[in-house]
Amino acid sequence: MLYFIINEKSRSGRGKQVWSELREYLAKTGVVYEAKVTKYEGHARTIAREFCGRKDDDICLVAVGGDGTANEVLNGITDFERVRFGTIPNGSGNDLARGLGLSQSPQENLLRILKAAKKSREETESMDLGQVRWKGGKRPRIFVISAGVGLDALVCKKALKSRLKDFLNKLRLGKLTYLCLTVQSLFSMETTDAAVWFDGKSKIPRSRVIFSAAMNFAAEGGGVRMAPGANPADGKLSVCQAFGIPKWRTFFCLPLLVAAKHTRLRGFEVTDCTDCKIRLERPMVLHADGEYCGDVTEMQFTCLPGKLKVLK
């Protein structure tokens, strides 16, 4: 059974038009489905939990919206053994769609999902998910693209309520929001010293940490390939860190970061691991798939191998 969860406010309101067109196509083709539109922040998670309460053995959950909507849906899944997940992207960054190699056409993505839903669960591709826990957090949060602390998280927090984002979305340049906010935030943010543990091994000190991003896919923030070699099917996360370098120098490294040429630069490191624990000397912003989690001092990123069945 197909269940659609729609964020009509995605991409500055364009989601409503997209869903109207998809709904018309579904009606013409006689597809049996159930759909609910989100009404407030966090509602997609509640709806996903409700749909997971159905007695169906095969629940096909489809998120229509941006990466934040997809994240809410994933965090509402209560039984991954009975759920297959699909997305019809309509956000600013669309990093999940980019990572999955999806079309920019909503109707093409719908056709892809309808075709994939006819396959058996055994024929459906599996993919890793990530999970982040943090000190003071009531429960862990699932992420599919990335989770991170520091500059990238601060940018994500600002983007959630950015007028610039709305303006650029209207010009269909929404992914530039993250680049503009990165430049704006870089010089005003405070760095901090940290200790890092990869896979429970010896503590590694990090000075003047700018960001630490646990990547499941290669890119976040509208296509910035923080971890060019990241693979969502290898059972690992790729943790990209920038530390120990002046922020002004980081500014001049931004073009190389955007071009994914940063991995050999001093002060940038990418480490593949199944688990990463970080302890900061002062709080920094934490995000999961661009959603604000809090200002934290301790967190742990963990890979959940093959956790998700994907309709693609």
Buried (B, 14 or more C-beta within 10 A) or exposed (E): BBBBBBBBBBBBEBBBEBBEEBBEBBEEEEEEBEBBBBEEEEBBBBBBBBBBEEEEEBBBBBBBBBBBBBBBBBBBBEEBEBBBBBBBBBBBBBBBBBBBEBBEEBBEBBBBBBEBBEEEEEEBBEBBBBBBBBEEBEEBBBBBBBBBBBBBBBBBBBBEEBEBBBEBBEEEEBBBBBBBBBEBBBEEBEBBBBBBBBEEEEEBEBEBBBBBBBBBBBBBBBBBBBBBEBBBEBEBBBBBBBBBBEBEEBEEBBEBBBEBBBBEBEBBBBBBBBBBBBBBEEBBBBBBBBBBBBBBBBBBBBBBEBBBBBBB
